[in-house]
Amino acid sequence: GRNEQSISLGSSSKQCRRRNRRSAAEEDLRLRRSSGLRQRRKAGAAAANRGKAEHEGREAKGRE
């Protein structure tokens, strides 16, 4: 949601909040335009998390 967005954008989160005060239509249009990029980044993060989880799982099995 918006939290993820401000975390990923960091310094520009203030700008984001200012922009969110505009009309919902404008916000929706902007989100739709940038959603492809955000989804790609999210997919990359998900893949990294999955890899890490699998690795940790394997290590746990090895310990047992």
PDB file of N, CA, C and O in Angstrom, chain B, residues numbered from 101:
ATOM      1  N   GLY B 101       0.810  -1.207   0.000  1.00  0.00           N
ATOM      2  CA  GLY B 101       0.000   0.000   0.000  1.00  0.00           C
ATOM      3  C   GLY B 101       0.839   1.251   0.000  1.00  0.00           C
ATOM      4  O   GLY B 101       1.911   1.289  -0.605  1.00  0.00           O
ATOM      5  N   ARG B 102       0.359   2.273   0.674  1.00  0.00           N
ATOM      6  CA  ARG B 102       1.070   3.553   0.670  1.00  0.00           C
ATOM      7  C   ARG B 102       2.352   3.466   1.486  1.00  0.00           C
ATOM      8  O   ARG B 102       3.326   4.161   1.193  1.00  0.00           O
ATOM      9  N   ASN B 103       2.357   2.613   2.512  1.00  0.00           N
ATOM     10  CA  ASN B 103       3.562   2.469   3.326  1.00  0.00           C
ATOM     11  C   ASN B 103       4.721   1.961   2.488  1.00  0.00           C
ATOM     12  O   ASN B 103       5.815   2.525   2.504  1.00  0.00           O
ATOM     13  N   GLU B 104       4.461   0.877   1.749  1.00  0.00           N
ATOM     14  CA  GLU B 104       5.491   0.316   0.872  1.00  0.00           C
ATOM     15  C   GLU B 104       6.029   1.398  -0.051  1.00  0.00           C
ATOM     16  O   GLU B 104       7.235   1.522  -0.267  1.00  0.00           O
ATOM     17  N   GLN B 105       5.095   2.177  -0.588  1.00  0.00           N
ATOM     18  CA  GLN B 105       5.477   3.198  -1.548  1.00  0.00           C
ATOM     19  C   GLN B 105       6.445   4.195  -0.917  1.00  0.00           C
ATOM     20  O   GLN B 105       7.486   4.505  -1.495  1.00  0.00           O
ATOM     21  N   SER B 106       6.100   4.700   0.278  1.00  0.00           N
ATOM     22  CA  SER B 106       6.956   5.707   0.888  1.00  0.00           C
ATOM     23  C   SER B 106       8.301   5.108   1.287  1.00  0.00           C
ATOM     24  O   SER B 106       9.316   5.804   1.281  1.00  0.00           O
ATOM     25  N   ILE B 107       8.313   3.826   1.633  1.00  0.00           N
ATOM     26  CA  ILE B 107       9.583   3.179   1.984  1.00  0.00           C
ATOM     27  C   ILE B 107      10.466   3.099   0.738  1.00  0.00           C
ATOM     28  O   ILE B 107      11.646   3.447   0.781  1.00  0.00           O
ATOM     29  N   SER B 108       9.883   2.637  -0.373  1.00  0.00           N
ATOM     30  CA  SER B 108      10.674   2.449  -1.588  1.00  0.00           C
ATOM     31  C   SER B 108      11.144   3.787  -2.155  1.00  0.00           C
ATOM     32  O   SER B 108      12.233   3.879  -2.722  1.00  0.00           O
ATOM     33  N   LEU B 109      10.317   4.824  -2.000  1.00  0.00           N
ATOM     34  CA  LEU B 109      10.688   6.112  -2.564  1.00  0.00           C
ATOM     35  C   LEU B 109      11.588   6.907  -1.615  1.00  0.00           C
ATOM     36  O   LEU B 109      12.415   7.707  -2.051  1.00  0.00           O
ATOM     37  N   GLY B 110      11.413   6.673  -0.314  1.00  0.00           N
ATOM     38  CA  GLY B 110      12.267   7.330   0.662  1.00  0.00           C
ATOM     39  C   GLY B 110      12.132   8.831   0.653  1.00  0.00           C
ATOM     40  O   GLY B 110      11.130   9.365   1.130  1.00  0.00           O
ATOM     41  N   SER B 111      13.130   9.530   0.114  1.00  0.00           N
ATOM     42  CA  SER B 111      13.199  10.982   0.218  1.00  0.00           C
ATOM     43  C   SER B 111      12.035  11.674  -0.486  1.00  0.00           C
ATOM     44  O   SER B 111      11.674  12.792  -0.118  1.00  0.00           O
ATOM     45  N   SER B 112      11.445  11.032  -1.486  1.00  0.00           N
ATOM     46  CA  SER B 112      10.377  11.692  -2.232  1.00  0.00           C
ATOM     47  C   SER B 112       9.001  11.401  -1.648  1.00  0.00           C
ATOM     48  O   SER B 112       7.987  11.731  -2.263  1.00  0.00           O
ATOM     49  N   SER B 113       8.954  10.779  -0.454  1.00  0.00           N
ATOM     50  CA  SER B 113       7.670  10.451   0.159  1.00  0.00           C
ATOM     51  C   SER B 113       6.875  11.716   0.484  1.00  0.00           C
ATOM     52  O   SER B 113       5.645  11.712   0.434  1.00  0.00           O
ATOM     53  N   LYS B 114       7.593  12.810   0.821  1.00  0.00           N
ATOM     54  CA  LYS B 114       6.909  14.073   1.110  1.00  0.00           C
ATOM     55  C   LYS B 114       6.170  14.546  -0.130  1.00  0.00           C
ATOM     56  O   LYS B 114       5.014  14.964  -0.059  1.00  0.00           O
ATOM     57  N   GLN B 115       6.851  14.474  -1.266  1.00  0.00           N
ATOM     58  CA  GLN B 115       6.233  14.852  -2.530  1.00  0.00           C
ATOM     59  C   GLN B 115       4.994  14.012  -2.777  1.00  0.00           C
ATOM     60  O   GLN B 115       3.961  14.511  -3.223  1.00  0.00           O
ATOM     61  N   CYS B 116       5.119  12.731  -2.478  1.00  0.00           N
ATOM     62  CA  CYS B 116       4.026  11.798  -2.700  1.00  0.00           C
ATOM     63  C   CYS B 116       2.807  12.222  -1.911  1.00  0.00           C
ATOM     64  O   CYS B 116       1.694  12.263  -2.437  1.00  0.00           O
ATOM     65  N   ARG B 117       3.023  12.536  -0.650  1.00  0.00           N
ATOM     66  CA  ARG B 117       1.910  12.906   0.206  1.00  0.00           C
ATOM     67  C   ARG B 117       1.234  14.161  -0.335  1.00  0.00           C
ATOM     68  O   ARG B 117       0.009  14.279  -0.305  1.00  0.00           O
ATOM     69  N   ARG B 118       2.042  15.094  -0.828  1.00  0.00           N
ATOM     70  CA  ARG B 118       1.504  16.326  -1.375  1.00  0.00           C
ATOM     71  C   ARG B 118       0.642  15.987  -2.601  1.00  0.00           C
ATOM     72  O   ARG B 118      -0.430  16.556  -2.805  1.00  0.00           O
ATOM     73  N   ARG B 119       1.142  15.051  -3.404  1.00  0.00           N
ATOM     74  CA  ARG B 119       0.445  14.678  -4.626  1.00  0.00           C
ATOM     75  C   ARG B 119      -0.867  13.955  -4.305  1.00  0.00           C
ATOM     76  O   ARG B 119      -1.841  14.055  -5.051  1.00  0.00           O
ATOM     77  N   ASN B 120      -0.876  13.221  -3.177  1.00  0.00           N
ATOM     78  CA  ASN B 120      -2.071  12.463  -2.819  1.00  0.00           C
ATOM     79  C   ASN B 120      -3.260  13.358  -2.513  1.00  0.00           C
ATOM     80  O   ASN B 120      -4.402  12.898  -2.504  1.00  0.00           O
ATOM     81  N   ARG B 121      -2.996  14.643  -2.260  1.00  0.00           N
ATOM     82  CA  ARG B 121      -4.101  15.558  -1.960  1.00  0.00           C
ATOM     83  C   ARG B 121      -4.862  15.938  -3.226  1.00  0.00           C
ATOM     84  O   ARG B 121      -5.969  16.470  -3.148  1.00  0.00           O
ATOM     85  N   ARG B 122      -4.280  15.673  -4.377  1.00  0.00           N
ATOM     86  CA  ARG B 122      -4.963  15.969  -5.639  1.00  0.00           C
ATOM     87  C   ARG B 122      -6.140  15.024  -5.837  1.00  0.00           C
ATOM     88  O   ARG B 122      -6.405  14.153  -5.008  1.00  0.00           O
ATOM     89  N   SER B 123      -6.836  15.212  -6.946  1.00  0.00           N
ATOM     90  CA  SER B 123      -8.027  14.411  -7.203  1.00  0.00           C
ATOM     91  C   SER B 123      -7.695  12.925  -7.269  1.00  0.00           C
ATOM     92  O   SER B 123      -6.594  12.536  -7.658  1.00  0.00           O
ATOM     93  N   ALA B 124      -8.659  12.110  -6.883  1.00  0.00           N
ATOM     94  CA  ALA B 124      -8.470  10.655  -6.892  1.00  0.00           C
ATOM     95  C   ALA B 124      -8.203  10.173  -8.309  1.00  0.00           C
ATOM     96  O   ALA B 124      -7.440   9.228  -8.508  1.00  0.00           O
ATOM     97  N   ALA B 125      -8.816  10.803  -9.284  1.00  0.00           N
ATOM     98  CA  ALA B 125      -8.629  10.401 -10.683  1.00  0.00           C
ATOM     99  C   ALA B 125      -7.173  10.581 -11.093  1.00  0.00           C
ATOM    100  O   ALA B 125      -6.579   9.705 -11.722  1.00  0.00           O
ATOM    101  N   GLU B 126      -6.613  11.723 -10.729  1.00  0.00           N
ATOM    102  CA  GLU B 126      -5.214  11.996 -11.061  1.00  0.00           C
ATOM    103  C   GLU B 126      -4.301  10.970 -10.403  1.00  0.00           C
ATOM    104  O   GLU B 126      -3.387  10.429 -11.025  1.00  0.00           O
ATOM    105  N   GLU B 127      -4.580  10.717  -9.114  1.00  0.00           N
ATOM    106  CA  GLU B 127      -3.783   9.756  -8.361  1.00  0.00           C
ATOM    107  C   GLU B 127      -3.885   8.381  -9.015  1.00  0.00           C
ATOM    108  O   GLU B 127      -2.881   7.689  -9.187  1.00  0.00           O
ATOM    109  N   ASP B 128      -5.097   7.997  -9.376  1.00  0.00           N
ATOM    110  CA  ASP B 128      -5.319   6.686  -9.992  1.00  0.00           C
ATOM    111  C   ASP B 128      -4.539   6.578 -11.294  1.00  0.00           C
ATOM    112  O   ASP B 128      -3.917   5.553 -11.573  1.00  0.00           O
ATOM    113  N   LEU B 129      -4.576   7.637 -12.081  1.00  0.00           N
ATOM    114  CA  LEU B 129      -3.876   7.628 -13.362  1.00  0.00           C
ATOM    115  C   LEU B 129      -2.372   7.481 -13.142  1.00  0.00           C
ATOM    116  O   LEU B 129      -1.705   6.722 -13.845  1.00  0.00           O
ATOM    117  N   ARG B 130      -1.842   8.218 -12.154  1.00  0.00           N
ATOM    118  CA  ARG B 130      -0.408   8.168 -11.861  1.00  0.00           C
ATOM    119  C   ARG B 130      -0.023   6.771 -11.376  1.00  0.00           C
ATOM    120  O   ARG B 130       1.010   6.227 -11.768  1.00  0.00           O
ATOM    121  N   LEU B 131      -0.871   6.200 -10.515  1.00  0.00           N
ATOM    122  CA  LEU B 131      -0.587   4.865  -9.986  1.00  0.00           C
ATOM    123  C   LEU B 131      -0.575   3.849 -11.112  1.00  0.00           C
ATOM    124  O   LEU B 131       0.289   2.974 -11.170  1.00  0.00           O
ATOM    125  N   ARG B 132      -1.556   3.978 -12.014  1.00  0.00           N
ATOM    126  CA  ARG B 132      -1.649   3.022 -13.107  1.00  0.00           C
ATOM    127  C   ARG B 132      -0.408   3.123 -13.987  1.00  0.00           C
ATOM    128  O   ARG B 132       0.087   2.116 -14.492  1.00  0.00           O
ATOM    129  N   ARG B 133       0.092   4.351 -14.167  1.00  0.00           N
ATOM    130  CA  ARG B 133       1.249   4.550 -15.030  1.00  0.00           C
ATOM    131  C   ARG B 133       2.489   3.918 -14.404  1.00  0.00           C
ATOM    132  O   ARG B 133       3.323   3.349 -15.108  1.00  0.00           O
ATOM    133  N   SER B 134       2.608   4.020 -13.078  1.00  0.00           N
ATOM    134  CA  SER B 134       3.814   3.530 -12.413  1.00  0.00           C
ATOM    135  C   SER B 134       3.647   2.122 -11.858  1.00  0.00           C
ATOM    136  O   SER B 134       4.593   1.554 -11.313  1.00  0.00           O
ATOM    137  N   SER B 135       2.446   1.553 -11.992  1.00  0.00           N
ATOM    138  CA  SER B 135       2.193   0.243 -11.384  1.00  0.00           C
ATOM    139  C   SER B 135       3.046  -0.848 -12.028  1.00  0.00           C
ATOM    140  O   SER B 135       3.496  -1.769 -11.347  1.00  0.00           O
ATOM    141  N   GLY B 136       3.265  -0.747 -13.328  1.00  0.00           N
ATOM    142  CA  GLY B 136       4.083  -1.745 -14.005  1.00  0.00           C
ATOM    143  C   GLY B 136       5.469  -1.810 -13.391  1.00  0.00           C
ATOM    144  O   GLY B 136       5.984  -2.889 -13.100  1.00  0.00           O
ATOM    145  N   LEU B 137       6.069  -0.632 -13.196  1.00  0.00           N
ATOM    146  CA  LEU B 137       7.404  -0.558 -12.605  1.00  0.00           C
ATOM    147  C   LEU B 137       7.384  -1.088 -11.180  1.00  0.00           C
ATOM    148  O   LEU B 137       8.275  -1.835 -10.775  1.00  0.00           O
ATOM    149  N   ARG B 138       6.349  -0.694 -10.411  1.00  0.00           N
ATOM    150  CA  ARG B 138       6.283  -1.119  -9.018  1.00  0.00           C
ATOM    151  C   ARG B 138       6.082  -2.627  -8.923  1.00  0.00           C
ATOM    152  O   ARG B 138       6.680  -3.291  -8.076  1.00  0.00           O
ATOM    153  N   GLN B 139       5.229  -3.163  -9.804  1.00  0.00           N
ATOM    154  CA  GLN B 139       4.976  -4.609  -9.789  1.00  0.00           C
ATOM    155  C   GLN B 139       6.254  -5.370 -10.096  1.00  0.00           C
ATOM    156  O   GLN B 139       6.523  -6.412  -9.498  1.00  0.00           O
ATOM    157  N   ARG B 140       7.042  -4.848 -11.030  1.00  0.00           N
ATOM    158  CA  ARG B 140       8.283  -5.517 -11.392  1.00  0.00           C
ATOM    159  C   ARG B 140       9.222  -5.535 -10.179  1.00  0.00           C
ATOM    160  O   ARG B 140       9.861  -6.547  -9.891  1.00  0.00           O
ATOM    161  N   ARG B 141       9.292  -4.393  -9.470  1.00  0.00           N
ATOM    162  CA  ARG B 141      10.165  -4.292  -8.305  1.00  0.00           C
ATOM    163  C   ARG B 141       9.662  -5.243  -7.218  1.00  0.00           C
ATOM    164  O   ARG B 141      10.448  -5.918  -6.554  1.00  0.00           O
ATOM    165  N   LYS B 142       8.327  -5.283  -7.049  1.00  0.00           N
ATOM    166  CA  LYS B 142       7.743  -6.143  -6.026  1.00  0.00           C
ATOM    167  C   LYS B 142       8.022  -7.607  -6.351  1.00  0.00           C
ATOM    168  O   LYS B 142       8.328  -8.406  -5.466  1.00  0.00           O
ATOM    169  N   ALA B 143       7.911  -7.945  -7.630  1.00  0.00           N
ATOM    170  CA  ALA B 143       8.150  -9.330  -8.056  1.00  0.00           C
ATOM    171  C   ALA B 143       9.600  -9.706  -7.764  1.00  0.00           C
ATOM    172  O   ALA B 143       9.884 -10.817  -7.316  1.00  0.00           O
ATOM    173  N   GLY B 144      10.505  -8.778  -8.020  1.00  0.00           N
ATOM    174  CA  GLY B 144      11.916  -9.043  -7.753  1.00  0.00           C
ATOM    175  C   GLY B 144      12.151  -9.274  -6.264  1.00  0.00           C
ATOM    176  O   GLY B 144      12.879 -10.187  -5.874  1.00  0.00           O
ATOM    177  N   ALA B 145      11.527  -8.436  -5.438  1.00  0.00           N
ATOM    178  CA  ALA B 145      11.672  -8.571  -3.987  1.00  0.00           C
ATOM    179  C   ALA B 145      11.081  -9.903  -3.519  1.00  0.00           C
ATOM    180  O   ALA B 145      11.656 -10.590  -2.675  1.00  0.00           O
ATOM    181  N   ALA B 146       9.927 -10.251  -4.081  1.00  0.00           N
ATOM    182  CA  ALA B 146       9.270 -11.511  -3.714  1.00  0.00           C
ATOM    183  C   ALA B 146      10.166 -12.695  -4.063  1.00  0.00           C
ATOM    184  O   ALA B 146      10.301 -13.637  -3.282  1.00  0.00           O
ATOM    185  N   ALA B 147      10.776 -12.635  -5.243  1.00  0.00           N
ATOM    186  CA  ALA B 147      11.665 -13.718  -5.679  1.00  0.00           C
ATOM    187  C   ALA B 147      12.864 -13.824  -4.735  1.00  0.00           C
ATOM    188  O   ALA B 147      13.283 -14.923  -4.372  1.00  0.00           O
ATOM    189  N   ALA B 148      13.404 -12.684  -4.346  1.00  0.00           N
ATOM    190  CA  ALA B 148      14.544 -12.683  -3.431  1.00  0.00           C
ATOM    191  C   ALA B 148      14.148 -13.278  -2.086  1.00  0.00           C
ATOM    192  O   ALA B 148      14.878 -14.084  -1.508  1.00  0.00           O
ATOM    193  N   ASN B 149      12.970 -12.866  -1.593  1.00  0.00           N
ATOM    194  CA  ASN B 149      12.489 -13.402  -0.313  1.00  0.00           C
ATOM    195  C   ASN B 149      12.277 -14.898  -0.404  1.00  0.00           C
ATOM    196  O   ASN B 149      12.612 -15.637   0.522  1.00  0.00           O
ATOM    197  N   ARG B 150      11.719 -15.346  -1.522  1.00  0.00           N
ATOM    198  CA  ARG B 150      11.442 -16.768  -1.707  1.00  0.00           C
ATOM    199  C   ARG B 150      12.763 -17.544  -1.670  1.00  0.00           C
ATOM    200  O   ARG B 150      12.867 -18.582  -1.017  1.00  0.00           O
ATOM    201  N   GLY B 151      13.767 -17.024  -2.381  1.00  0.00           N
ATOM    202  CA  GLY B 151      15.070 -17.678  -2.412  1.00  0.00           C
ATOM    203  C   GLY B 151      15.675 -17.767  -1.023  1.00  0.00           C
ATOM    204  O   GLY B 151      16.239 -18.791  -0.637  1.00  0.00           O
ATOM    205  N   LYS B 152      15.548 -16.667  -0.274  1.00  0.00           N
ATOM    206  CA  LYS B 152      16.104 -16.632   1.076  1.00  0.00           C
ATOM    207  C   LYS B 152      15.378 -17.655   1.954  1.00  0.00           C
ATOM    208  O   LYS B 152      16.011 -18.387   2.715  1.00  0.00           O
ATOM    209  N   ALA B 153      14.052 -17.700   1.844  1.00  0.00           N
ATOM    210  CA  ALA B 153      13.249 -18.622   2.649  1.00  0.00           C
ATOM    211  C   ALA B 153      13.624 -20.063   2.326  1.00  0.00           C
ATOM    212  O   ALA B 153      13.779 -20.891   3.224  1.00  0.00           O
ATOM    213  N   GLU B 154      13.767 -20.353   1.046  1.00  0.00           N
ATOM    214  CA  GLU B 154      14.124 -21.719   0.639  1.00  0.00           C
ATOM    215  C   GLU B 154      15.488 -22.084   1.207  1.00  0.00           C
ATOM    216  O   GLU B 154      15.692 -23.198   1.690  1.00  0.00           O
ATOM    217  N   HIS B 155      16.419 -21.139   1.144  1.00  0.00           N
ATOM    218  CA  HIS B 155      17.774 -21.386   1.640  1.00  0.00           C
ATOM    219  C   HIS B 155      17.731 -21.662   3.146  1.00  0.00           C
ATOM    220  O   HIS B 155      18.362 -22.602   3.631  1.00  0.00           O
ATOM    221  N   GLU B 156      16.977 -20.828   3.881  1.00  0.00           N
ATOM    222  CA  GLU B 156      16.863 -21.012   5.329  1.00  0.00           C
ATOM    223  C   GLU B 156      16.202 -22.345   5.643  1.00  0.00           C
ATOM    224  O   GLU B 156      16.592 -23.036   6.585  1.00  0.00           O
ATOM    225  N   GLY B 157      15.194 -22.702   4.845  1.00  0.00           N
ATOM    226  CA  GLY B 157      14.507 -23.974   5.054  1.00  0.00           C
ATOM    227  C   GLY B 157      15.463 -25.140   4.879  1.00  0.00           C
ATOM    228  O   GLY B 157      15.448 -26.093   5.659  1.00  0.00           O
ATOM    229  N   ARG B 158      16.290 -25.056   3.855  1.00  0.00           N
ATOM    230  CA  ARG B 158      17.255 -26.118   3.588  1.00  0.00           C
ATOM    231  C   ARG B 158      18.241 -26.239   4.760  1.00  0.00           C
ATOM    232  O   ARG B 158      18.586 -27.339   5.191  1.00  0.00           O
ATOM    233  N   GLU B 159      18.681 -25.081   5.259  1.00  0.00           N
ATOM    234  CA  GLU B 159      19.625 -25.090   6.375  1.00  0.00           C
ATOM    235  C   GLU B 159      18.987 -25.717   7.606  1.00  0.00           C
ATOM    236  O   GLU B 159      19.629 -26.485   8.322  1.00  0.00           O
ATOM    237  N   ALA B 160      17.714 -25.386   7.851  1.00  0.00           N
ATOM    238  CA  ALA B 160      17.001 -25.928   9.010  1.00  0.00           C
ATOM    239  C   ALA B 160      16.916 -27.447   8.895  1.00  0.00           C
ATOM    240  O   ALA B 160      17.117 -28.166   9.873  1.00  0.00           O
ATOM    241  N   LYS B 161      16.614 -27.928   7.685  1.00  0.00           N
ATOM    242  CA  LYS B 161      16.518 -29.375   7.460  1.00  0.00           C
ATOM    243  C   LYS B 161      17.878 -30.033   7.727  1.00  0.00           C
ATOM    244  O   LYS B 161      17.947 -31.113   8.314  1.00  0.00           O
ATOM    245  N   GLY B 162      18.943 -29.381   7.298  1.00  0.00           N
ATOM    246  CA  GLY B 162      20.277 -29.921   7.493  1.00  0.00           C
ATOM    247  C   GLY B 162      20.608 -30.041   8.976  1.00  0.00           C
ATOM    248  O   GLY B 162      21.300 -30.970   9.391  1.00  0.00           O
ATOM    249  N   ARG B 163      20.112 -29.096   9.771  1.00  0.00           N
ATOM    250  CA  ARG B 163      20.397 -29.101  11.208  1.00  0.00           C
ATOM    251  C   ARG B 163      19.655 -30.240  11.901  1.00  0.00           C
ATOM    252  O   ARG B 163      20.158 -30.823  12.862  1.00  0.00           O
ATOM    253  N   GLU B 164      18.462 -30.552  11.412  1.00  0.00           N
ATOM    254  CA  GLU B 164      17.619 -31.558  12.085  1.00  0.00           C
ATOM    255  C   GLU B 164      18.175 -32.941  12.095  1.00  0.00           C
ATOM    256  O   GLU B 164      17.549 -33.855  12.632  1.00  0.00           O
TER     257      GLU B 164
END
